[in-house]
Amino acid sequence: MTFMTDTGRTAQVFNFWFANSGVNLTATTTPFKLRLMTAMGSGNGNTNGANGTELSASGYTAGGNSMGASPTFTTFVAASPAAVSNSSAVSWSATGTWSTVVGIEIWDSAGSPLRYLQGTTTSSITGVVNGDTVQFAAGSITANPTGW
């Protein structure tokens, strides 16, 4: 998946680090949730961009499924920043025919959830029908800080 960044969250982190704009980090409410997208949004969906279009299908959970207990991702290592991956599997059982999924977004669980990461899938998910399971195995979702 390419980059996997929401510029709103990245800006908050950088502004907090450098304390130039008076912006505080927003508290994160876990667990993080994985959403499947039929169209991708722009870089900063929560404030001045556009969120993607979330899948709407039988057997899919609107708002996404939990990515499991913390930590959601393996640990970033400062000495050798490289891609980190998800720690738990996430899956859905289709009870009808699904539209093509082109990407994912990762959101927190707040009352007004915030998008943290987004990216296209390596290959679109197509042909999902009643009885199929769509699963992202542990280690299959990566976030790479060198692309931020």
N, C-alpha and C positions, 0 to 999 in steps of 0.2 A: 504494500500500500504506500502511496506517495505522501510524504511529509506528515500527514495526520495532525495538523495544527489548526487551532481556532485562534485567530489573531487577537481576539478580545482577551482571552486568558493569557496569552503570551505578553501582551501589552501590560496587563496587571502585574505580572511577575517582574518584568523589566522596570516598570515605574516604581514598584515597591523596592527593588534592589537599589535603584539610584535615587529614590526619594525626591525626584524633581517635580512631580506633578501632584503630590498629595493624595494619590490614589492608594487605597488599601486593598489588599487581597480579599476576595470574597470567600467566606467560609465554605468549605466543601462538605456537602452532605453525601455520605456514602450509603449504600453501595453505588458504584458507577453502573450505568446501564448502557447496553449496546443496542443501538437502533439500526435497522436496515433501511436503506434509502433507494428510492427509484429514480431520483434526480439529486445531484449534488448542489449544495449551496455555495455561496461565496465565502471568502476568508473569515469574516467576522459576523456570524449570523445573529448573535444575541443583541448587538447594539446598532450597527450601521451597515450591515450586509444582509444576506438572506440565508435562512436555514434551508437545508435540502428538503425534499419531499419524502416523508416517511412512508414506508410500505403500509398499505391498508389491505389486509387479507385475512381470511379465515385461518385461525391457528397462530396468527402473529399477534404479539402483545403490543398494543399501542403504547408508546413511551419506552419500549425496549425491555429486554430481560436483564436481570442482575448479572454482573460480571464476577460475582463471588465476593468473598470476604477480602479484606485488606491483607496484604498489598494486592492491588489489581494487576500491577505490572511488576516485573523484576526490577531491581534497583539500578538507577543510572549511576555510572561510575565516572567520577570527574577525570581521573587519570587517562581513561581511554573511552571517551564518549562514543557509544555505539547504540545500535537499536536495542530496545528492550521489548519484551513480549508479555502477552497476557498470561496470568497464572492459572486461570480456571477455564474450563470449556463453557460455552454458551450455546443453547440449542432451542429450536422451536419444532413443533410437529404440525405440519400443514393439514388443514381440514378442508381445503379447497384449492383452487388454482391460484398461483401467485403471479404478480407482475415481475418483470425483470428487476433484479437488485443490482445496482451499479456501485454502491459504496456503503460505508458505515459511518455512524457518528457515535461518540461516547459522551454521555451526559451524566451529571450528578443526579441525586434523588431529592433535591430541594423542592419545596412547594412551588417555586418558580425555577425549574431546572435550568442549569447552564450547560452549554456545550463546551467540552474541553478539547476534544480531538475529532478530526474528520478526515476521511480519505477514501479514494476509490479502491475497489477490490481488484486484485490482480486479474481476475476474469469475472465477468458478470455472472450472477447466479440466475439461471434460466430453467424453464421446464419443471418447476416445482408444482406438484399436484397432490391431491388428497392422499394422506398416508406417508408422504415423504418427510424426512427429518432434515432440517438445515442446521448444521453445527459448525461452530468455529472452535476447533480444538485448542487446548492450552498450548501456548507458544505460536499460534497461527496469526495473531494480530501484533504488528510491530509499530513502535513509535521511535523515530530516529532523530535525536536532537541536532545532529549535524546538518539537517535540512531546514532548521528553524532560523 
